[in-house]
């Protein structure tokens, strides 16, 4: 997301209603404060401690609540990555898929793909101060690759081939 400009988001806070707006993702989105411009043109600045989650969307049309509608996977996810469950300070829970590469994780929190992603909820940024607990539920993708490799038949050995090492 480093090459992007303005992104449409829903900013969830612990004490108030979600706030719709645009953030400049390339201008240090995951720093100590997040600046958001509302559709009315007002500028809001929020510290990471005040933010519960930042939901990236492509359109805001009757948004579903991120924490009550499809906040947990109904079955094991199919996309590769780390399947995690996040418990927030207020007791709400949200599951999501993290990239398996730790270098892709923002320093101030987690950028996840939520259950049933779509135009109303593409990705979610969860600040670390918003969380009470984080659980790793599974590593998706590695086992499937190993199972395919196990199914491959061993290459037949040519009897004319000279052994390099005696075992």
N, C-alpha and C positions, 0 to 999 in steps of 0.2 A: 504494500500500500504506500510505499515511499514515493512513488511517481504520481500518485493521484493528487487531485486538488480538493474540491468541495464534495463532501459525502453527506447524504441525507441520513439522519439518525433520529432515534427516540432515546432521550436521556431519562433513565429511571433513577429516582432518588428515594431515599428511605422515608423521608418525611412529607413528600408532596406528590402530586400527579405527574405522570411522564410529560416531558417537554419535547416538542417536535422542533427540529431545526436542521441546520447545516453546520458541519465542522470542516475545518481545513486539515485534512489528514497529513499532509506533507509538512505542516508547520509545527511539528512536535506534539502530535495528538496525545501521546501517552506520557506526557510530562506530569508535573505536579498539579496543574490546573488544565481544564478543558474549556475552551471558548466556543460558544454555540451562538449562531445567529438564527433567530426565530423567523417564521414566514412574514411576520409583521415588521421585521427589520431591527428588533431589539437585540442587543448583545448581552449574553449571559455568560458568566464565568463561574465554574464550579470546581472546588477542590476534589481530589480523588477520594477523600474521606467522606464526602457528601454523596458521592455517586454510588448507586447500587449496580447499574449496568448501562452500557451504551450499545444500543441495538442498531446495526446498520441495515437500512432498508433501501429499496429502489422506489417505493411509492408508499404514501401514508394514506390509506383509505380504510377506515374502520379497523384500526390495528387490533390484533389479538393481544391480550395481556401475556407478556413473556413468562410470567411466573405461575399462571393458572391454566393456560391452554397449551397442551403438548410440551410441558416442561421436562418430561422424562421420556426416554426411549421406550417404546412398547415392547421391543425385542432387540436382540443384539444388532448393533449397527453394521452396515456392510462396507462403508467407506473406510479406507485405511487410516490409521492414526491411533491416538491414545484416547480411550473412552473414559471420561472423568465425570464425577458428580461433585457439584459445588454446593455447600451449605452456607447461606448468607447469615449475617448477624441477626436478622429478624426471624430466622428459621425457615425462610423460603429455600427451595432446592431447585437446581437447574442442572441438567446433564448436557454434555456436549463433546465434540471431537476436537482434540488438540493435534497440531502437527507433531509427528514423532521427532522432528529435529528441534532440539532445545534452543538453537541459535535463532529460530524464527519466532520465539516467544518474546513479546514486549517485556521490558524490565518492570513496569509498574503493575502488571496484571496478566491476564490470560485472554487470548483472542481465540474464540471457539466457533465451531459450526454447530448450531443448536439442532435439536430434533425437528424434523419436518421443515427444513429451510425452504424459504420461498421469497417472493418479492417483499413481503412484510417483515421478514426476519432472515437476513442473509448470513450475517456474522454478528457475534456479540463480544464486546470487550468487557471483562469483569476486572475491576481494580482489586488488587490484593487486600487493601484495608476493608473492603466490603465483605470479606469472607470470614467465617468461623472455622470451616473445615473444607478440605479438598480430598477426595478419594479417587484413586485410580481403579477403575472397574475392569479394564481389560486393554490388551494391546491387539488391535485389529490389523490383519494383513500379514503378519509374519508367519503365523501358523499355516495359512493357506499356501504361501510360497513354499514352505518346507514340505507340505503334503504333496505338492506337485513334483518337487525334486525327488521325493521318496518313491514316487510311482514310476519314474523313468527307469527303464531296464539298464543294468550295468553293461558297459561296452564289452563286446566279446574280445578276448585276448587273442592276438595273433601268435600261433605257436612258433613262428620264425623270428619273433621279436626277441632281442637279447635283453636280459635283465640288467639294469644298472646297479641295483642294490640288492643284496641278498638279505632276506628277512627270515 
